Amino acid sequence: MARKGRLMARKGRLTRVAVKIGTAMGNADRKVQKVAKAGKLARKELDDIAKQVEALKRQLQKTAKRLKHALT
């Protein structure tokens, strides 16, 4: 009988440890998802900025061409 009681206590501890491990894994997974989402957002913003830079570059080239033509 004493043996069975000790076995039950051991199962309880194992269950508690398993719950803690599962909770830690869940929290880590949630953090990873947040970081991934932030990375995707940063990537999109960087692509938008690159497009704006290209547009400004083309505009500057056109303006330089007009100015050069006006001065000659």
N, C-alpha and C positions, 0 to 999 in steps of 0.2 A: 504494500500500500504506500509506503514511504517513497518507494521508487517511482510509482505512478505520479505522485504529487510533484516530485522533482522534474519529471519529464514534462508535465504540464507547464511548470514554471519556465522551463527552458523554451518550450514552444512559444509562450507569451513574449519572452525576450526576443526571440527570433522574429516574431511578428512585428514587434515594436521597431526593431532594427530595419526590417524590410520596409516598413512604412516610412521611416526616416530616409532611407535610401531612395525610395520612390518619390518622396517629396523633394529631395535635393535634385534628383534628375528632372523632375517637372519644372522646378524653378530655373535650373540651368537651361532647359529647353526654351522656356519663355524668354530668358535673356538673349539667347541666340537668335530667336525670331525677331526680337526688337532690334538687335544689331543689324541683322540682315535687312530689315525694313528700312532702317536709317541709311544703310549702304546703298540700297536701291534708290532712295530719294536723293541722296548726294550725287549718285551717278546721273540721274535725270537732270538735276540742277546744273551739273557740270556740262552735260550735253547742250542744254539750253544756252549756257554762257558761251560755249564754243560757237554755236550758231550765231549769236549776237556779234561775236568778235569777227566772224567771217563776213557778216553783213556790213559791219563798220569798215572792214578792210576793203571790200568792194566799193563802198561809198567813197572812201578816201582816194582810191585809185581813179574813180570817175572824176572827182573834184580836182585831183592833181592834173589829170588829162585836160580838163576844161581850162584850168588856170594856165597851163603850158600853152594851150592853143590861143588863149586870150593875150598872152604876153608876146607871142610871135607874130 
